[in-house]
Amino acid sequence: MNLHKTLATVSGMTMLSRVTGLLRELLIARAFGASAYTDAFFVAFRIPNLLRRLFAEGAFSQAFVPILAEYRNQKGNEPTKQLVDHVATILTWALLATCALGIIAAPAIVYFIATGLKSDADAFASSVTMTRIMFPYIGFMSFVALAGGILNTWREFRVPAFTPVLLNLSFIAASLFAAPHLSQPVYALAGAVFVGGVLQLAFQLPALRKISMLPRISFNPKAALKDEGVRRVLKQMVPATFAVSVAQISLIINTNIASHLENGSVSWLSYADRLMEFPTALLGVALGTILLPSLAKAHADADKDEYSSLLDWGLRLTFLLALPSAVGLATLSEPLTATLFHYGKFDQESVAMTGRALIAYGVGLIGLILVKILAPGFYAKQDIKTPVKIAILVLIATQLMNLVFVPWIAHAGLALSIGLGACINAIFLYWGLRRRGIYVANKGWLLFLVRLAGALLLLAGVALWTAGQFDWLALQAHPLWRVGALTAVLLACGITYFGALLAMGFRFSDFKRTSS
C-alpha cells in the first residue's frame, strides 16, 4: 500500500469535511453570532461529542483496531467476523443503556459541564433540551467508529474519511431551511446533530456489506461476553477509557471555566477550535488513521524496523506540514477569522476574541498533532497504560497552567493551556518510545530541522507583511474582495514556504512511503 497516496486520499476527504465544516460554522456564526444561546448549544453539543471521543473514536478504536488487525492477519475471516458480531452486540446494549440514562440525567450533566449557564435560566433550559435531542448521537457515532475501524483495517479509508461531511451538510440544511421557521432557531442545530448521526451510520453500511463484515446483533449479550476477543477488547478499553477521559476531563474543566467568563467565551473557543481542527484533522487525524492499522500489522509480523520506520515517516511529515500551519494560525489569526466568520451577528469584538484563541491554539498545534502520531506507537502494541500515566501528568499540568493563563488572557488562556499540555504529552510519548527502543530516528534529522527553520522564518515574514496590506474588518462590506485577499496571502505564503524548501534540497519523492 502506498502510504503517501493513501494519506493524500484521506486528507482530501478530510479537507472536504473541514471545508463543509467551515461553511457550517460560517452559517452558524452569521445566524446566531456568539451569545448565551450559542454557548448553550455548544455546551450541549460538547456532551455527546465528549462521549463520542471518549468511547467511540477514543478508547474503543484504540482497543479494538489492533486486536481486529491481529485476528485478520493471524486467524482469518471467520473468527474475525465472529469477533465483529460479538463486539457489535455488546456495543448495542451498552449504548442503549447509556443513551437512556443520558436523556434522563440531562439537567445534571449540563450543570456539571457548565455551571455558569445556571445564571441564565433560559439558556440553561435550552441546553438541557438540546442535550436530550442530541444524546442518541453518541450511539450512532459509536457504530460509525466500529464501522470505521473495520474498514480501515481492510485498508478502505475513503468511506470513513468522507462520513463527517454528512453531519456538516445536515447542519448547513438546518441553518438555511429549518432555523428560520422555529420559535427558538438554535434548536434546529440540535436536530441537525441527530439527523447527521443517522446519515453517517447509514452511509457506512453498504461498505461493510461489500467486505462481508456487516455485524449481526444478538439479543444475548451474555453469550457475546464469553468471546475471548471481546474480553480482550474490554480489558484494553479500561485503560484506554481512562487515557482518553483524562483529556476529556481537562476539556470539561475548561468548558466549565469558560462558562464563568464573559458571555460568548465558549463560542469564541469553539470557532477557533474549528479553524485549529483544519490542520489537526488533515494531518494528525489522517496520519493517525492510516498509521494505526499499518503499525498493528508490523507489530503482528514482529517487524521492528518497519514499525520504527513508519513512525519516523509520520514524524517528518508532521513537522513538515504542522509547523507552517502553526505559523499561519499565529500570524493570520485576524484575516482567517474575519474572512470566515465576520458576517451578520458575528461582530468586531468576536473577531478579536476568536483571533486571540486562535493564536493561543497555534502555539501548541505541533503538540496536538504529534500526539496523534506518537500515541498509536503504543496503541498498536496494545500498550495503553503508558499513555494513561502520561495523560494524568498532562491533566495536572494543564490545570496548573490555567491558574496562570486564565486570569491573564481569559478564554485564550484555556486554549494556550490545552496546546502547551499537548506539547508536554508529545514530549513524554516521544521519550517513552525512544527509551524502549520502539522508535529509532533515521539519519538526517538535524539538517532537516535546520532547513525547516529557515523556511518557517521566511513564511512568517511574508505572512505578516502581506496580511498587513489589508484592513480585514473594513473589508466586511466587500466579502468577495476579502476572500480574494486571503487567497492571495495564502498563495504567497505557500509559494514562499515550499519554494524555500525546494531551494534547500527538499524533494517530494523523499517522503514517499509504502507499507505491505
HELIX and SHEET records of a PDB file:
HELIX    1   1 LEU A    3  PHE A   32  1                                  30    
HELIX    2   2 ALA A   36  LEU A   51  1                                  16    
HELIX    3   3 ARG A   52  PHE A   60  3                                   9    
HELIX    4   4 SER A   61  GLN A   74  1                                  14    
HELIX    5   5 ASN A   77  ILE A  104  1                                  28    
HELIX    6   6 ALA A  106  ILE A  113  1                                   8    
HELIX    7   7 THR A  115  SER A  119  5                                   5    
HELIX    8   8 ALA A  121  MET A  134  1                                  14    
HELIX    9   9 PRO A  136  THR A  153  1                                  18    
HELIX   10  10 ARG A  158  PHE A  162  1                                   5    
HELIX   11  11 PRO A  164  ALA A  173  1                                  10    
HELIX   12  12 ALA A  174  ALA A  178  3                                   5    
HELIX   13  13 ALA A  179  HIS A  181  5                                   3    
HELIX   14  14 TYR A  187  LYS A  210  1                                  24    
HELIX   15  15 PRO A  221  LEU A  225  1                                   5    
HELIX   16  16 GLU A  228  SER A  259  1                                  32    
HELIX   17  17 SER A  265  PRO A  279  1                                  15    
HELIX   18  18 THR A  280  VAL A  285  3                                   6    
HELIX   19  19 ALA A  286  ALA A  300  1                                  15    
HELIX   20  20 LYS A  304  THR A  331  1                                  28    
HELIX   21  21 SER A  333  PHE A  341  1                                   9    
HELIX   22  22 GLN A  348  VAL A  363  1                                  16    
HELIX   23  23 LEU A  365  TYR A  379  1                                  15    
HELIX   24  24 LYS A  385  ILE A  409  1                                  25    
HELIX   25  25 HIS A  411  ARG A  435  1                                  25    
HELIX   26  26 TRP A  445  ALA A  467  1                                  23    
HELIX   27  27 ALA A  474  ALA A  477  5                                   4    
HELIX   28  28 PRO A  479  ALA A  503  1                                  25    
HELIX   29  29 PHE A  508  PHE A  511  5                                   4    
END                                                                             
